[in-house]
Amino acid sequence: DEGRLLSALSHPNIPQVYEVGLESGYWYIAMELVEGYTLADAWQLGIRNALPIPLPVALGVVMQTCEALHHAHERADRGRRPLRIVHRDVNPQNIMVTRD
């Protein structure tokens, strides 16, 4: 279900799902590779080096995360019925920070 719902989303801040399937009894989701660090990794690196994440970068991450969540929350099916997508695990380990 998660893979099918995610594949219905198209937003620059949400990884693209290419395929959802079952192989040898195991379900898989083939999705876009996002190169970068998790927000948790960036945070820990900053702590180790006494360099906090700059405020403009932090605000950008928060704004883009909110934009992606808003897109998911507002998504509807072809009949304009809300998909009622709720991400229940928004945390620094699930937010990627890339060069872009």
C-alpha positions as CSV (number, residue, x, y, z in Angstrom):
1,D,0.0,0.0,0.0
2,E,2.8,2.4,0.9
3,G,4.5,2.0,-2.5
4,R,1.3,2.4,-4.4
5,L,0.4,5.6,-2.5
6,L,3.9,7.0,-2.9
7,S,3.8,6.3,-6.7
8,A,0.7,8.5,-6.9
9,L,2.8,11.5,-5.8
10,S,4.8,13.7,-8.1
11,H,6.7,16.5,-6.3
12,P,10.3,17.7,-6.4
13,N,10.8,16.9,-2.7
14,I,9.4,13.4,-2.8
15,P,11.4,10.5,-4.3
16,Q,9.9,9.0,-7.4
17,V,8.7,5.5,-7.3
18,Y,9.5,3.5,-10.4
19,E,8.0,0.1,-9.5
20,V,6.3,-1.8,-6.8
21,G,6.3,-5.6,-7.0
22,L,6.6,-9.0,-5.5
23,E,9.6,-11.2,-6.1
24,S,10.3,-14.6,-4.6
25,G,7.7,-13.9,-1.9
26,Y,9.1,-10.5,-0.9
27,W,7.5,-7.1,-1.7
28,Y,9.8,-4.4,-3.0
29,I,9.6,-0.7,-3.9
30,A,12.1,0.4,-6.6
31,M,12.5,4.2,-6.2
32,E,14.7,7.1,-7.0
33,L,18.1,7.2,-5.4
34,V,18.5,10.4,-3.4
35,E,22.1,11.2,-2.9
36,G,22.9,13.2,0.2
37,Y,22.6,12.9,4.0
38,T,19.8,12.5,6.3
39,L,19.0,15.6,8.4
40,A,20.0,13.5,11.4
41,D,23.5,12.9,9.9
42,A,23.9,16.5,9.0
43,W,22.9,17.5,12.5
44,Q,25.3,15.1,14.2
45,L,28.1,16.2,11.9
46,G,27.5,19.8,12.9
47,I,27.5,18.9,16.6
48,R,30.8,17.0,16.2
49,N,32.4,20.0,14.4
50,A,30.8,22.7,16.5
51,L,29.1,24.0,13.3
52,P,25.3,24.2,13.6
53,I,23.2,24.0,10.5
54,P,22.9,27.6,9.2
55,L,19.5,29.2,9.8
56,P,18.8,29.8,6.1
57,V,19.6,26.1,5.4
58,A,17.4,24.9,8.3
59,L,14.5,27.1,7.2
60,G,14.9,25.8,3.6
61,V,14.7,22.2,4.8
62,V,11.7,22.9,7.0
63,M,9.9,24.8,4.2
64,Q,10.6,22.1,1.5
65,T,9.5,19.3,4.0
66,C,6.2,21.2,4.6
67,E,5.7,21.6,0.8
68,A,6.1,17.9,0.3
69,L,3.8,17.0,3.2
70,H,1.2,19.5,1.9
71,H,1.3,17.9,-1.5
72,A,0.8,14.4,0.0
73,H,-2.1,15.6,2.2
74,E,-3.9,17.4,-0.7
75,R,-3.5,14.5,-3.2
76,A,-6.8,13.1,-4.6
77,D,-7.6,10.2,-6.9
78,R,-9.1,10.5,-10.4
79,G,-12.6,10.9,-8.9
80,R,-11.3,13.8,-6.8
81,R,-11.6,11.9,-3.6
82,P,-8.9,12.6,-1.1
83,L,-6.3,9.9,-0.7
84,R,-5.9,10.8,2.9
85,I,-2.2,10.3,3.0
86,V,-0.6,11.0,6.4
87,H,3.1,10.5,6.9
88,R,3.4,9.1,10.4
89,D,7.1,9.2,10.8
90,V,8.5,12.6,9.9
91,N,11.8,12.8,11.7
92,P,15.4,13.8,11.0
93,Q,16.2,10.2,9.9
94,N,13.6,10.3,7.1
95,I,14.5,13.8,5.7
96,M,17.2,13.9,3.1
97,V,19.5,16.9,2.6
98,T,21.0,17.1,-0.9
99,R,23.2,19.7,-2.7
100,D,20.0,21.0,-4.3
